[in-house]
């Protein structure tokens, strides 16, 4: 929202500088994004008086002028046809730079010296009029800066407005905030409207089909208008806030929109058939041409303004070409209305029309300001376009505005803010914001919100307003007192806490967390061979490559891998916790969102900062990460079972079980898919179901045991094992011997000799006695017992 400082001062007597104003608005929640100086390009132009003007002796279309600029009299050659002696003009002296970037220099034109330039409005960026130079008022003081004489806005603030503060999308709305922030009085515009006979109600009747879609529609009728360019003050004011002047009648509607926040629209009354205004939905497939000349195909959800025969405007979005104000317009019907925000938003977005009017209607327009807006606009139209305002205001209001009446408890305010608020300050703040406060001597007040503050819907909204005006920066930071009763120690932690535990586990293990978009492309899912029946397409995708919600984490992880590999990264250890999306007609939302944990290993296993011999990540490393996760969650050792069924992107693939519960899949990405994502080495991935892991983790019973006080004794044993015999079978066989002293067994090394049908697996056996220190002899005896048993139980040799 562009806020002119001069315009603001018409509502509040603010005399401070721009910096202080921006700082105060920012602390009130309206962030100052930039300070613009829209007429900075003509700051060097001054008022001059043409003392003499004669024909150039060498050129018929040039004039040689002597121009008094206060400090001196300049010789200037001018080519404008309307230059003449005695005129007050805008002069760019030598050294001045115009908005188009041209710097004025001393020159000779056909032999005549020229020490400046007499400017047109086009050359100064004030309009598109290039018929001649700009002629100023005869009382313009010579030598004065043009921007000062014209009263141009030299400071314009660009204020960021949050979506809930539609009331601040106007100078009036921001003036209310300034009045509150600086304790200044607010002055509303005075309306001087003179009605001149006739009865507007007999010329225009208004019908509204659905009051929910259009709570209010009213208007004024102007006859005898003369369409022409707006006066300078109006054109320059609109230019300062980024609006293009068009004509006096249209410019008034834009002036009211920017000043009061009420969108208006002017119709050529002679083009409205039947003297009727009908507000109803469009017909399905109906065609309508908007003011920009584009033909639109409407839906029956679009709200239209119609006369007795046709649509003449898209409600709250844009008017129609068929009733546009033109140079020959003499009778004007001025529309002022409020529309349902969601209806305007839906139509504007579907048709891709984003106007200043729709931007405000989408956020909610103050229904209470409409009478003032239409009266002020009619008065300004009469002032700038002449004519007469007919008596009466055609109006239909099927749903009058009902003010929100909210409770306010000072005690609740103090508890929520953590700071006692003075009651008098709270009352004054709420009343300054436009609220009406009753029962302020009780523990619960009754507060009526003003019509322009549609965002005040709950008690907490009022508390936020009090805190905002008090100053968020004045709250001292204090740590809240947090108490956790012992009886809650065993309570089920929320999913968020469980996910945070897994994030800490992943980062602690040396993995890097990635966060990717929930949106992927249909082709990404097709590439991985994922089924299409459970996909959730995006109705309005940001891009063609993000037109569906992901059903697995794999597309995102592989995309992150590709991005990193393209930047020269040689090793990746990634994990991601996120939701995936599956279509499910049985659910109210039609979508199921299970949580997933994705893992990806590729290339160098160790970080380059460590002085280790690099090895490539392999299956054993991925399996180790999953085993570590299960140990972290106290789930016991997982089982890995090869899945021989065809898989979309893994080959080979293994199913992962905890007990008899399947928790996910792991494996190597198919070479052709890995190659597409720029991987030149094996890519190992796993995807685990977080919902299942959570259920298993919740089912774990915590048991306490004394810490061992005697040292362990370890022995290694190496076996020749066929390739088709999994290491897990050996571990289970040893555990099945039920050796009382055996505390743990784990695989520590794998060696695969060439041309040998068996690989060498080395296991480490850990022995411990709870009551004494073990002796070597008895440990060796247990090891030999294991070595003797295994060849009899399995096809292995020691």
N, C-alpha and C positions, 0 to 999 in steps of 0.2 A: 504494500500500500504506500503510494507516494503522498507525502504530507508537506504541503507548502507552508512555510513558517508564516508568511504574510496572511494566508487564508486562515490559519489557526488563530491568529490574533484577532480575527473578526468574531471569534467565539469566546476566547478567554484572553485577559490582559497579561499575557506572558511577555516579560521583557528580558528574560535571560538569553544566553547564547545557545547555539545548536548543540554543543557538546554536553552541557548540563541537561538539556531537554532529552537528548538521546540516552544519557545515562539513567535518568529517572524512568523513562519509558521501558528501558531494558530491565530494570529492577522490578517494574510492574508486570513483567512477563511479555512485553512487546519489544522484541529485540531490534535495535538499530543495526541495520545491515550495511547502510552506506549513506553518505551525504552527497547529494547531487547539486550541481550548479548549472541548471539547464540553459542559462543565457550567458555562460562564461565566455562563449565564443564572440560575443559583441561587447565585452566589457570595455574595450578601448575606443568604441565609437562614441562620438560626442555630438551635441546639437550645434549646428551651424546656421548662419544667416547668409543667404545669397545676396550680396551687395550689388554686384553687376553681373549681367549675363548677355553675351553677344555671340553671333555666329562665328564659327571657326573659319578663317580665311581660306583654308585648304580643304575643308570637308563640309558638305552641306548638312550632314546628319549629326555633327558634333557642335557643342557649344563651349565657349570659353567663359568660365565663371571666376569671379572673385568672391571668396566665401570667408566671412568673419567667424572664427571659432573661439573667440574670446581673447586668447593670448596673442593672436596674430591673424592676418588676412592671407588666405592661401589662394594660389592660382590652381584651379582644377578644371580639367577638360572632362565634359560629361556628354554622354550619348543619349540620355533619356529625352523623350519628346516633351515631357511635362515640366522640365526644369525652367525656372523663370526668376527674374529678380524679385526680391522681397519675400521669397519663401523661406520657411524654417525647414531644415533638412537634416538627415543623419549623415555625418561625415566620418570616414575612416581616415585618420591622418597617416602620414608616412610611418611605417613600423608596426601598424596595427595588423593583426591576423584575423581574417574572416572565418566563419564556421566551416567553409569549404577548404580551408587550409591555405588560401592565397594570402601572402604577405604584401602589403602596400609599399611600393617603392617610388622614389622620384623617377619621373619618366618624361619623355617628350613624345607627344602624339601629333604627327603631321607638323612637326616643328614648334608646337606650342608646349611650354612646360606645364607639368601637372604634378602637384604636390599633395595628392590625396585622392579620395574617391567619395562621390556622393552615392549613397547606397539605396537599393530597392529592398523591399521586404523579402524578396526571394534570396537576395545575396546575404541577408542577415539571418535566414532560416526562420523568419517569422510567418511566412505564408508562401504560397506558390504563385503569387501575383508578380508577373514580370513585365507589366505594361509600362512601368515607369518607376521613378524614384519614390521613396516614402516621403510624403509631405506631412510635416508635424503641425501642431496647433500654433497659431500665431503668437501665443504668449509663452512659448517654450523659451526658457532662459539660455542664451548663447553660452557655449562652453561647458554646459552641464553634461554629465555622463547620460547617455541615452537610457540606460537601464534604470537610472534614478528618476529621470523625468517621466518615463512610462510606468514607473512603479512595478517593474518586473520582479518576479519571485527569484531571489538570488540564492536562497537556501531551501532545498527540498530534501526531506528525510525519507529514506526508503525503509519502511518498517515491516518486519516479518510478522505476519498475523497467523496464529495457530487456528486450526479448523474450527475450534469451538467458539472462537471470538468473532463471529460474523458481524457483531455490532461495531467492531473497530474498523470495518472496511469503508470508512467515510471520515471526512474531516470532523464532523460532529462527534462521531464515536471516539476518535482520538482526543478531541477537545475535552470530552467527559473525563478521560483518564488523566489528562494534564490538570484539569480542575481538581481532581481528587489528589493527585500527587503533589501539587504545589499549593493546595488550599486556596484556589482562586474561584471567583464567581463565573458561572457559565451563562452566556448571553445567547438566547435563541434568536433566529432571524425574524425581523419584522416583515409582515406582509401588508402591502398597500395595494389592494385589489379593488378595482372599480368595475362593477357589473353594469352593463348597458342594455337593458331591456331583453326581450325575447325569453324563451323558456327552453333551456337545453334538454330538459326531460322529455319534451315533445319531439325533439329531433332524434334523440338516441335512447333506445330502451335496452336494458341489460338483462340477460337470462344466464343463470349458472346451473348446469346440470347436476353437479356434484360439489357440495360445499366443502367436502374434505379436500378436494383437489384445488379449489379456489375459494378461500374463506371470504375474500373481499375483492370487489372490482368497482372502481369509480372513475369518473373522468370529468373533464371540462371541455367546453366548446368555444373556439376562437373564430370569429368571422372577420373578413376583410384584412387578413394578414398579408404581408408582402415579404416573400422569401428573399433574403439577401445575406451577404456576409455579416457575421456578428460584429458588434463593436469591439474596439481594440482590447478593452479590459477583459472581456469574456474570452476572446480568442487567446490572449496571452496567458490567462489563468489556466485554460485547458492545456495549452502547450506545456506549461510548467509541470503538469501532473501526467504527462505522457499521452494526452488525448489529441486527436487530429480534428481541428475545427472543420465543420462542413457547411452549416448554414445556421442562421439565427435560431430557428425553431428546434432543430436537432441539437444544436450546441447547448441550448437550455436544458434539454433532457439529460445530457451528459454532465452538465454542471450540477444539477440536483443529485444525480447518481453519486458523483464524487463527493459532493458536499454533505448530503444527508443520508446517503446509503440506500435511497429508494430508487430502483430502476423505473423509468418511465418510457413510454413509446408514443410517438405522434403519428396519427393516421391522417391521410387526406380524406376528409369527411365526404367529399363528393364522390369518392371511389368506394365508399361503404354502401353496399346495396341494402335497400329496405330500411335504413335507419336503425339497424339492430346490431347488437353485440351479443353473441352467444358463445359461452365458454363450455366446451364439451370435448370429449375424446375424438380423435381422428378416426376415419374409416380405415380398415386394414387394406394396405396397398395404395392408399390415396397419394396422389402426387401433389407436391407443393414447392413453389420456387421462392427461396428466401432472398433477403436483401442483397446477398453477395452474388446473386445470379445463378446459384446452384439449384438444380431440381432435386428434391428430396422425396424418397419413398417412405411414407409414414406407416406406423403400426397403430393398432387400436389402443396401445398403452400411451401414446403421445397425446398430450393435452394441447388443444388448439383454441385460438380466438377466431371466431367466424362472424361474417355478416349473414344476411338472409340467404345468400346463395353459395358462399365459398369460404374456405379458410383464408384468413388474412394475416395470421401470425402464429408462430410456435410459442406457446405460453412460457414466458420467462426465459426464452432462448434467443429468438431473433424474429423480427418482423418480416412481412412478405413484400415481394417486389410489386405486387398488384395494388397496394395502397400506399406506396412510398411517397414521402414528401418531395415535391419537385418545384422547379422555379415558378410554375404556374399555379401552385396551390394557394387558395384563398381561405378555405375553411378547414380548420384543424380540429380533430378530436384527440384530446390528450388522455392517454390511458395511465392509470395508477392502480396497481393490484398486488395481491400477495398470492403465492402459489405454494403447493406442497413441495418441500425441498427434494424429496426422493423422486418425484415425477420429473421435475426439471433436470435433476442429475442424470436420470436414466436416459432421457431424450438427448441431452447435450452430449453425453459420452457415446451413445450409439451412433449419432450422426457426426461426431467429431467437431461440434461447434462449441467453442469455448469463448464466450463473450463476457464482458464486464458484468452484464446483467445476470447471466446464468451463474457466474462465479458467486454472486451475492445471494441469488435465490437458493442455490444449493446449500448454503450455510444458514439460511433463515433470515428473512427480512422483517423488520419491525413493523407490525401491522398498525401500531399506534401512531407512527410518524406519517402515514399515508395522507391524512387530511392536510397537514401542514405542507407536505411535499407538493401536492397537486395545486394548492392555492399559490404557493410561492412560484412554482413553474409557470402557472397561468399568468401571474403578474409580470414575470420576467419576459414571457413571450409577448405580452401586450407592450411592454417597454421597448423590446428590441425589434418586433415585427409589426407594431401598430395593430390596428383593428380593434374589435370590441369583444369583451368576454360576456357571453350570454349568462343570464341569471340561472341559478340552479346548478346542482351537481348530480348528474345521473349516477346512481349507486345501487349496488346489490351486495349485501353482507350476510350470507346465510349462516356464517359461523363467526359471530363476534369473538374478539380475543378475550380469553379468560386468564386472569393473572394467576400465577402460581403463589399459593399461600403456604409458607414453609415454617416449620418450628425452628427455633434457635435457642439452645441451652448454653449459657455462658460456662457452666461447669464442664459440659462436653467439649467446648472450645478449648478450655484450659487443659483438659486431659489429652486432647488430640495433639495440641501444639506443644505441650510440655512447658508452657509459660503462661503465667496468669495475665489475662488481658483486662485492661481497665474497661469497665462497663460503659462509661461515657464515651470512650474512644470507639468501642464497637458500635454503639448507637449512631454516633456521628459518621462513622465510615459507611455503614449501611445506608443511611439517609443520603449521604453525598453521592453514593452510587445510584441513587434513584429509588431505593426501596422505601417502603412505608413500614415503620416499626410500631407495634402495639404491645402492651403489657410488658414494657421494659423494666418494671419494678418487680416482676415475678421471676421464678426460676426458669420458666419456659416462655420465650417471646413468640409473637406471631409476626412474621415478616412477609410482606407482599412484594414480590419481585416486579420490576418494571418490564414493560412489554419488549424493550430492546435487549433485555438480557435473557434470551431463551436458554442459555446454558445454566441458569440457576434453577436446578430441579430438586436438590436435596439439601438437607441441613449442612452436610459436609462442604457443599459448594459455597455456602455463606461463610463458613469458617475459613475456607481457603481465601475468600475475598478479604476478610479481616487480616489474615496473615500476610497477604500480598501487599496490602496498603501499609501495614505496620513495617514491612521490610524484611524479606527473607534473609538479607545479609545481617540483620540485627539479632538473629537467633544464635546464641552461643552453642558451639558443638559440645554435646555431652553424650557419653556412652549410656545407653539404656541399661537398666538393671535386668538381667536375664536370670531367671531361676528355673531349674529343671527338676521337678520332683523325682524322687527315686523310683516311684511306681511307674513313671513313664520311661524308665531306662530301657525296658524290654519291649516298648511299643514299636509297632511297624513304622519304619521311617518312610517318608514320602518318596515317590519316584525320583523327584529332583535330587534328594540326598543320595539315593542309590547311584544315580548317574554321575554325581560329583565324585563319589567314591571310585567309580571306574575311571573317571578322568584322571584322578590322582594316581591310580594304579598305572595307567598307561604312560603318563609322563614320567612317573618314577622308574618305569622299566626302560626308559630311553626312547619311547615311541613319540612321534610328533602328531598332535591332533590336527585334523583338518575339518573345516566346516564348509560344506558345499551347498549349492542351491537345491531346493526341493523340486525345482523344475528341471526337466531334462527333455531331450528330443525323442520323438517316436523312433527315429532311426537309431538312436543310441540303444534303446531297449531291443529293437529288432536285431542289432548287431550281436547282442549277447544271447539271442534266441529266447528271450523272455516271452511268456504267453501274452496275448493281447486282450483276453476276455476280462482281466481284472484291472485294466488300466483306467486311470481317471484323467481324461483330457481337460486341458485348461481352456475355458471359454474365450478369454481375451489374452492370449499369450503375449509376453513382452517381446519375444522374438520367435522366429520360426523354429529355432533350435531349443526352445523352452516351451513346448506345447503340450506337455503331459507331466503329471506328477510321478516321481520315481517309485518303482515297485521294489527295487533292490538298491543297496548302497553302491554296488559295483560300478555303475556308470560314472558316478561322481568321483570315486577313488581313482579310477583309471584316468579320468580327465585331469585330476590333480597330478597324477604321475606324469602324464604327457607334458603338462605345463612345466613341471620341475625338470624333466629330462631335457626339454628344449632350452632350458637355461644352464645346462651343463652339470646338473646334479648327478653324481655317480652312484649314490645309494639312498634308498628310501625305506623308512620304517614308519608307516602311517597307521593311525586308527581314527575312527569316526563313530560317534554316538548320535543317532538321529532317528526320526520316524520315517517309515516308508508308507505308501498309500495304496490300498487295495479296494477296488469297487466292491461294495457289499449292499445289495438292495434291502437286506433285512434290517439294516440300521437306519436310525432316523436321519443321519447325515448322509446316508448312502455310501459312506467311506469308512473303512477300517484302517487304523493307524498304529500298527505294531512298532515297537522300538527295536532297533537293530544295533549291533556292534560290528563294525567292519574292520578288518585288518589287511594290510598289504605290505609285503616285503619284496625288495628288488635290489639287485646289485650289491655294492659294498655293505658288509654287515656291520662294520665298525665306523664310528665317526672319524673323519680324516684328521682330527686333532690328536688322536691317540696313536702312539708309535707302535702299532701292531701290524703284523702282516695281514693284508686284507684278504678276506675270503668272501665269496658270493653267498648271499642268503639262500637257504635251501629248505626242503620240507621239514627237516629236523628242527630248524630254527622256528618255523611257524608253529610246529607242534609244541615246542618248548614254551612259546608265548601262551598258547592255549592252556597247557598244563599249569603254567604259573598263575593264570587267571583263575583256574578252578581251585588251586591251592589258596589263592588270596580270598576266595569266597567260601573256603572250607567245604568244598564239594567232593573232595577225594579225587583220585586219579581218573581222568576221562578215558573213554575207549574210542578208538579210531577204526572204523569199519569201512573197507573199500566199497565204493558204489560203482558197479559196472554198468549201470544204466546210462544212456547217453545224456550228457549234460550240456547246457547252453554255452558256457564259457570256460568250464574247468575240465581238464583231462591230464592226469587222472583226478578223480574227486573222491573224497572220503566223508562219510557221515560221522558226526561227533556225538557221543552218548555220555551222559552221566547216569550211571545205573542203567535203567531201561528207558530213560527219557532222552530223546534226540534234541540237542541244543543248537545244531547248525551244521554247516558244511565247510570243508576246506579243500584246497588243491592247487594245482598249477594252471595258470591261465593258458588257454590254447595259443600256440605260437602265432597263428595268423591274426588273432585279436591283439596279442601283445605287440606284434609288429605294427599294427595300425596305430597303437598308442606310443610308438617310437621306442619300445623296449627291445634291446638287443640281447638281453639275458632273461633267464626265467623269472616270471612274476608269480609270487605265491600269495594267495588270498584266502581269507576265511570270513564268513558272515554268520554271526550268532544271534539267536533270538533273545533279546533283553527281557522280555516278559517271562519267558521260561526260566532264564537264569535267576530272575527275581523270585519266582516261586520256589525254586530249589534253594536259594539262599535263605529265604524266610523259613523254610522247613528245617534248616540246620539247628540242632540242639547244641547249645554251648555247654561244654564240659570242662571242668577245671581239674588240673592234675599238677602235682608238685614238680618243680623243675628238677631235672636230673643233677645229682651232685657228684656222680662218678663218671670218669671219662669214657668216651666210646673207643672201640678198637675196630679198624677197618681192614678189610682184605679184598683184593681184586681177583676176579676170575675171568679168563678169556675163553670163549667157546667158538667153535666152528659151526656156523648155523646156516642151513639152506636159505636161499633168498625168499622162498615162499613161506617160511616160518616167521611170524611176527615176533618181535622182541617181547611184546606183551605176554605171549604164551610162556616164555621163560620166567618172567617176573611172577606170573600167576602160579606156575609150578613150584617155584621156591617158596612163595608165601603159603602155598598149600601144604608144605612140609611142617608148618606150625612149629618152627624152632623158637623156643621161648626167649633165647638170647638175641634173636635177629630183630633189629629195630627198623632197618630200612634196606631196600635194594633198589639201585637205579642204574640205568645205562649211562656210561661215561665216555665210550669211544666206539667208533665204527670204522673198520678197515675192510676194503673190498679189493683183494688181490686180483690181478689179471689172470684170465684163463683158469679160474678156480670156481667150482660150483657152489662154494660156501663162502660166506663173508665172516669176518672175525668181529664178534661183539664182546666188549669188555664191560662187565658189571662190577659195581662196588657194593660190597656187603658191609653193613654197619651193625656191630654187636655191642650190647651194653647190658650190664646187670644193675638192677636198681638198688642193691644193698652193699655191693662191694666192687672192687676193681678186678677186672678180668685178667687172667694170665694168658700168655701167648699160646701155651700148649692147648688149653681148652678151646681157644678161638680157632686155632689151626685144625683141631679135631672137627669143629662144626663146619669149617670150610671144606674139608675133605669129604664130609658127609654130603654136602651139597654137590661136590664134584662127582661123587660116586652115583648119586641119585639121578641127576639130569640125563645122562646117556641112556638110562633105562626107561625114563619117562618120555623123552623126546628124541627126535632124530638129530642129536647134536653130539659133538665130541669135544673133550677138554684139551 
